[in-house]
């Protein structure tokens, strides 16, 4: 279940609306999520969170507050009270004990997804605007075989921004990886194969607690989104 805040309602000064969400379409049933399509002017912060953005510009503070409002709404769906969502040493969100989660924000979209650790092993979500990557970026974030794969996908479905989607998937992979391994993962350390059916596979080229992930992707409403949320029971099937 996902709680969605309407940007149009916010622009009119009205109350947030509840309805079908976008990110929930690619998340399993054990995950709770909340999303917003604009910043919430009234989104409050805990004092500890305020300290993290006390010198930030207004736009940065607004997106920081909104994505944490999403996190608290999602946590509330798990029956948890509002808590501060602080940052770890690498900027990763720090969740309550027993909770796994992920957050994302880009132009026009903010979202958070959480689950209980006994149900879901880890979560990685990312959203990006459905626009081609700036020139030269694809070569920096992809492997040669990935670029060849993207070219084939583009021939079949040119309407999808496959290069941006690849970047989005790699971001989701890192967010799912870091809580398990607590160390850096470079763009070159994950080989991604995207399937047009809305799924993807990621094979990791570094030793660690897992050798890969599977996930789902979606292109809709001017966005590309990717999500990883493996069930905890019997996972991982293969470990390095």
C-alpha positions in Angstrom: 0.0 0.0 0.0 1.3 3.5 -0.9 0.3 6.9 0.3 0.5 9.5 -2.5 0.5 13.2 -2.0 -0.8 15.2 -4.9 1.4 18.1 -6.1 -1.7 19.7 -7.5 -3.4 19.6 -4.1 -0.3 21.1 -2.5 -0.2 23.9 -5.1 -3.8 24.8 -4.2 -3.1 24.7 -0.5 -5.4 21.8 0.0 -4.8 18.6 2.1 -2.7 15.8 0.7 -4.7 13.2 -1.2 -4.6 9.4 -0.8 -4.6 7.2 -3.9 -2.8 4.7 -6.0 0.9 5.2 -6.1 3.7 4.8 -8.7 6.5 3.2 -6.7 4.3 0.6 -5.2 3.7 -0.9 -8.6 7.2 -2.3 -8.5 7.4 -3.2 -4.8 6.3 -6.4 -3.2 3.4 -6.6 -0.8 5.5 -6.6 2.4 6.9 -3.2 1.6 5.1 0.0 2.6 5.8 3.2 0.6 4.9 6.9 0.4 5.6 9.4 -2.4 5.1 13.0 -3.2 5.2 14.8 -6.5 6.1 18.2 -5.1 7.6 19.4 -1.8 5.3 19.8 1.2 5.6 23.3 2.6 4.4 22.2 6.0 6.6 19.1 6.3 8.1 19.2 9.8 11.6 18.1 10.9 12.9 16.7 14.1 15.6 18.9 15.8 18.3 16.3 14.9 17.2 16.5 11.2 17.1 20.3 11.3 20.7 20.3 12.3 21.6 18.4 9.1 20.2 21.0 6.8 20.6 24.2 8.9 22.9 25.7 6.2 21.1 24.2 3.2 19.4 26.4 0.6 15.6 26.4 0.7 15.1 23.9 -2.2 17.5 21.3 -0.6 15.8 21.7 2.8 12.3 21.3 1.2 13.2 18.0 -0.6 15.0 16.8 2.5 11.9 17.4 4.7 9.5 16.0 2.1 11.3 12.7 1.6 11.4 12.3 5.4 7.7 13.0 5.6 7.3 10.2 3.1 9.5 8.0 5.3 7.4 8.7 8.4 4.2 8.0 6.5 5.6 4.7 5.2 6.8 3.8 8.7 3.4 4.6 10.1 1.9 2.0 7.7 4.1 -0.5 9.6 2.6 0.7 12.9 5.7 2.7 14.0 5.6 6.2 15.5 7.2 9.2 13.9 11.0 9.2 14.3 13.9 11.2 13.0 15.5 9.7 9.9 19.2 10.7 10.2 22.2 9.9 7.9 25.0 7.4 8.3 28.6 8.0 7.4 28.0 7.6 3.7 24.8 9.6 3.7 22.6 6.5 3.9 19.3 6.8 5.9 19.4 5.3 9.4 16.2 3.3 10.1 14.7 2.1 13.4 16.0 -1.2 14.6 14.5 -4.1 12.6 13.5 -1.9 9.7 15.0 -1.8 6.2 14.3 1.0 3.8 15.4 3.4 1.1 14.6 6.9 -0.1 14.9 8.7 -3.4 14.3 12.2 -4.7 14.6 13.8 -8.1 12.9 16.8 -9.9 9.2 16.4 -9.3 9.3 13.3 -7.2 10.2 12.1 -3.7 9.6 8.6 -2.3 10.4 6.3 0.6 9.9 2.5 1.0 10.3 0.5 4.2 9.7 -3.0 5.5 10.4 -5.2 8.5 13.7 -6.9 8.3 12.3 -10.4 8.9 10.1 -10.0 5.8 12.5 -8.1 3.4 16.3 -8.4 3.4 17.1 -5.0 2.0 15.5 -2.2 -0.1 17.0 -0.1 -2.8 14.8 2.4 -4.8 15.6 5.2 -7.2 13.7 7.5 -9.4 15.1 9.7 -12.2 13.5 12.1 -14.7 12.8 10.3 -18.0 15.4 12.3 -19.9 18.6 11.2 -21.7 21.8 11.3 -19.6 24.0 14.4 -20.3 26.7 13.8 -22.9 29.6 11.6 -21.7 27.9 10.4 -18.6 26.8 7.0 -20.0 30.4 6.1 -20.7 31.3 6.9 -17.1 28.6 4.8 -15.4 28.3 1.8 -17.7 30.3 -1.2 -19.0 30.8 -1.9 -22.7 28.4 -4.8 -22.7 25.7 -2.7 -21.0 26.0 0.0 -23.7 25.6 -2.7 -26.4 22.6 -4.0 -24.6 21.0 -0.5 -24.3 21.5 0.0 -28.1 19.5 -3.2 -28.7 16.7 -2.1 -26.3 16.6 1.3 -27.9 16.1 -0.2 -31.4 13.0 -2.1 -30.1 11.6 0.5 -27.8 13.0 4.0 -28.6 10.4 5.7 -26.3 12.2 4.6 -23.1 15.2 6.5 -21.9 17.3 3.4 -21.5 20.5 5.1 -20.5 18.8 7.0 -17.7 17.1 3.8 -16.6 20.5 2.0 -16.4 21.7 4.8 -14.2 18.6 4.5 -12.1 19.0 0.8 -11.7 22.6 1.1 -10.6 21.6 3.7 -8.0 19.0 1.2 -6.6 21.6 -1.5 -6.6 24.0 0.6 -4.5 21.2 1.5 -2.1 20.3 -2.2 -1.6 24.0 -3.2 -1.4 25.3 -0.7 1.1 23.3 -1.8 4.2 24.4 -5.4 3.6 28.1 -4.7 2.9 28.7 -1.2 4.5 31.2 -0.3 1.8 31.3 1.5 -1.5 30.2 0.0 -4.8 31.3 1.6 -8.0 29.3 1.9 -11.2 31.7 -0.6 -12.8 31.1 -3.1 -10.0 27.6 -4.1 -11.1 26.7 -5.5 -14.5 23.1 -4.8 -15.3 20.8 -6.6 -17.8 17.4 -4.9 -18.2 14.5 -6.9 -19.6 11.8 -5.0 -21.5 9.2 -6.9 -19.4 9.9 -4.6 -16.5 12.5 -6.6 -14.6 16.3 -6.5 -14.4 19.3 -8.5 -13.1 22.4 -7.1 -11.5 25.6 -9.2 -11.2 28.2 -7.9 -8.8 31.8 -8.0 -9.6 33.1 -7.6 -6.0 33.2 -10.0 -3.1 30.5 -9.5 -0.5 27.4 -10.8 1.2 25.6 -11.3 -2.1 26.5 -11.9 -5.7 23.6 -10.1 -7.3 20.1 -8.7 -7.2 16.9 -8.9 -9.2 14.5 -6.1 -9.3 11.7 -4.3 -11.2 11.6 -1.1 -13.2 8.9 1.2 -14.5 8.7 4.2 -16.9 5.7 6.4 -16.3 4.6 10.0 -15.8 7.9 11.4 -17.0 9.9 9.2 -14.6 12.0 6.1 -14.7 12.0 4.1 -11.4 13.8 1.0 -10.2 13.3 -1.1 -7.1 15.0 -4.0 -5.3 13.3 -5.7 -2.3 14.2 -9.3 -2.0 12.2 -11.4 0.5 14.2 -12.3 3.5 13.1 -16.0 3.7 15.8 -18.1 2.1 17.7 -15.1 0.7 20.3 -14.8 -0.6 20.2 -17.9 -2.8 23.8 -17.4 -3.9 26.5 -15.7 -1.8 30.1 -15.0 -2.6 
